[in-house]
Amino acid sequence: MRFLNRTPAPDGTSDKTIVNLYKISKNPHDIAPLYNKYGKRLFFFCRKFISNPDDCYDSVIDIFLLVINDLKKHNVNNFEKWLFAVARHYCLDKKKKKSRLEFAALDENAIASRHQLHIEETILNKNSEISLQLELKRALNNLDEKQNLCMKLFYYDDKTYKEIAEITDFTTQQVKSYIQNGKRNLKKILSSKNGAISNRV
């Protein structure tokens, strides 16, 4: 057990006497007898809350550093009871902070995973969309010239039947017919390659 100063308390010296001596001297060495008296017990007390032994050793030191400061501000009648109350509060607070850090790390990982999944889904959807566009362009090239022209003007250039008629010198009724027949033939072409795609045209 690696505790600090092994200065023993004088025979019969009470905790209260040592505390009062320290409050007068303000010298941390004067509190060393209490550290040696309770340090080992405090270590095993911390083990109830903290699994890592090295962390427990560090916690005992931290708790006595708190004690050294707090004794300057508080009148303590029962040092042993007060010491373990301070230790309990310290350990619970340390455990709570550790849980928050672990939760934050898990939450951060979950956010990163969701973000990565979103990126992968976006890439897949984009690739799928690109693939579909290529299939549509190939299929359009298999239509006859009039249907191909009307379909491209209607779907890619967002032209109305009337505007297409003015561009092509077809009648509005002819434009409508070419587009309807083009759609029908386009579905047949795509169905022969991939039945799922045809339902999206």
KASUL-V434735 format. One record per run of one state. SS is the DSSP state (helix for helix, strand for strand, loop for the rest). FROM is the first residue (numbers start at 1). TO is the last residue. If there is no record, write none. Layout:
ss = <SS,SS>
from = <FROM,FROM>
to = <TO,TO>
This chain:
ss = <loop,helix,loop,helix,loop,helix,loop,helix,loop,helix,loop,helix,loop,helix,loop,helix,loop>
from = <1,15,26,28,48,53,71,79,141,145,156,161,169,172,194,195,199>
to = <14,25,27,47,52,70,78,140,144,155,160,168,171,193,194,198,201>
